[in-house]
Amino acid sequence: MEKNTNEHIAPDMFEFAQKDAFLHDEKFKTKARGYFADALLRFKKNKSSVVAAWIIGFLILFAIFAPIISNYSVNDKDVVYTNYPPYIPSIAKKNIGMFDGSYTLNSQSEMQLASLRAIGEETGMDPVIKILETFETHSKYRGQDRVSYSYRVKVNSYFMEGIRTLVLSYEEYERIQQFQNETGIQVLYPMVEKTDIYVKAKEGADLSGAADNPNIWYQCEDLKGNALLDADGNRIPAYSTNQAKTYGEYHSQRIPSDPGNYIYNFVKSGSVQVRICYYNYYTYKNGHEPSYIMGTDTMGRDLFCSIGMGARFSLVFALIVSAINLTIGAIYGAIQGYYGGAIDMVLDRIADVLSGVPFIVVTTLFQLHLAQKVGTVPSFLFAFVLTGWIGMAALTRKQFYRFKGQEYVLAAKTLGASDKRLMFKHIFPNSLGTIITSCVLVIPGVISSETSLVYLGIVNLSDFAGTSIGELMSQGQAAMTTSPHAMLFPSLFVSLLLISFNLFGNGLRDAFNPSTRGTEG
């Protein structure tokens, strides 16, 4: 047995540590943390949810301010610049390869490339940004070797429009001349006639099959449009000088090569036909150059503005649906959970019946019949509300079953609190965190469903909201091969919104989970 070495410890080695001290609880040196502060602290620990919250905030700000800062409204449509790529003139001039309205043309022949160059020669706006590739083709014709070239060309879509032919009233024609004099921007260009273009055609030849292209301002050696060149290799202008065909006197600026006798209109009955540079005509009509941060859609609307307007509707609609479903579901579930028994069973069976109704069928029927009486948006809202509250009711019912037997509820009941007070003053506030979290998770579901239904053409919201994300995606899908931006930007916005809301909702759910309260420092 081991010997006890503590037998001879002297008594004076023992003394009271706090012999005459007054003992009491010490005050907390840090501030007490409440339930929501504790939840916020836990939420901040979830980095993905914090990033998602910032993205949601950015997208909401985009929806609010994009239509405000845009030069256009959702009703501004241009019949020419449809499905055109993003273009900002100030950035395009820097040749950095962004926002330059560029589009790639494949397999352009030498004549087609020359036609593009001709637009730049006449208007001063060369649509050819860069020749990306040159292809050489060898062939034999009548025993002789021939070499032909084709090109892959990057062009400015807005400049490529070049010259267009319009019929204007006399008043509009005079206003354009005044605009030219005030700004120095050339809108009107000299007129040309087919007989002046195809000068080598035999007298009396049928020119109806010749290219009726307003961008052909030069003499051609054949009906295909091959340019006739002078001794220096330059195109020969084919501008008309037939004063008998013009209206009034032209008193505005002329193009640099005009010797003073070119005419700038052909008189029509009560109007004039003119050749206009569409880019400059656009500036005349709108007061600024075309500028589309995200390009245009199939209706010629600014995508930047349209996405903002569509997002406004989607977000507001989703919030309204969530608020209504929260209200109905909370009341319905509270009654179920608090009273239980036969009331709970009856109400639960009603919810089971409604939950079996297919949402897409309800929406379609409402749009076909109810929308004619109450309108598209109210009928669409009814379709979401008809069954949307069931999940919220089930969640509230669970929370009431969980808390209604707690001591504080029994104490309040003993003191004479009414059922209404017990339900909405004592039990419901303790369930609010979980319910609000679920309500946030409802928002992306509503936006996804609304976008999908509009995309499929089941619901048309353009008359009410001007446009919607689903409508923009549907239109963009039809032009996706030639104008990918028309589908890219709306789908990117929806994707970011849905992913961010889901991550944000998951972060809130974890933050408000009572089992994790106090686990974060």
C-alpha angles and dihedrals in degrees: 000000000000113000118245106243094186097068097099101043109142116242092228088067088072121075137157114263094207102020098154100014123124108231122209140147114282121232119250110262091207129059116264114255121225129214097266093042088051090049091049091052091052091046091055090056089064101080096186091054092049091052089047090052090053091048091050089050091051092049091049090051089048091053091050101044106027094079089044098052095038118102088226141057126223088257094056107104131174118202093204105042097058120152089357118161126251113293134177112173096210092053094040090059090060092063095222094139096251132105090359097129089243126174129175120235116198128208098009113176123223090258092051091049090049089051090054090049089050090060089056092047093055101038101027089237108108109203092198108094098170141343103234100185139003121210123199120207124191122203141155125242119184090340095310127113114243129190122203130180134213129186143211104218134190108213139181103246093204094053092042090069087071115160126007132184118238137176111224137180118250090251093053091047090054092047091054091052089052090049090052092051092050099044105025089231113139110226102153120062130190118276124249133199128208091238088057092047100047097043092153093059113111116262110274092014117156107253096177090102093052119108109276094207118149089205091067102093097151137074116272129208094212141015091262091073102253106160121246107226131205126228091281093052094253128133116260113233117239098195116152122246096180101132091184090070098051132090120235126321120314107230103171137086119301132212114270094253094051110115088199102268103080114117121226103201144029114223117240129181102294093340144053133244114223141176110232133184097238095209091057092039087056088053089051093050098043104029093239141054118272107278120174117168092193099021126244134295130233090280094051094254125142106262091206091060095037094053090049092051092045091049091051091057094043094051096044092045092049092049092050092049091047092049093049093046090047092052096046094039094047094052094042094046093044091056091048096048098041101046099029119170119074093351091055092047095050094046091045092054090050089053090048091054093049093045089061093061110103109242096214091051091051091049093049093048092047091051092049097047116007095044090065090061106035103018136259099280098046091049090047089050092050090053091056094044096046093077104000095093095058095086091048091050092052091050093048091047090055093050092050092051087051099050107028092084095051120121095246090056092049090047091052091048090051090053089056103261113167123242091252091053093046092050101045104023102041113018104029097053090056090053094045098094094057093041094050090049091053089047090056089051089054091062097070090046092054092047091048093049093045092049093047094049093049090044090054091049095242091121127033114202099165094100092056105031099025088236141350137212091251092053092049091050092049092051092043092052091060091054099034097116095054101026109029092169090069089066099029101063099045093044091046091053093050092045093052091045096050096043092046094049091050093049090044092050092048090052091051091049092054092043094053094043104120092209091067096046112129095010094109121073 
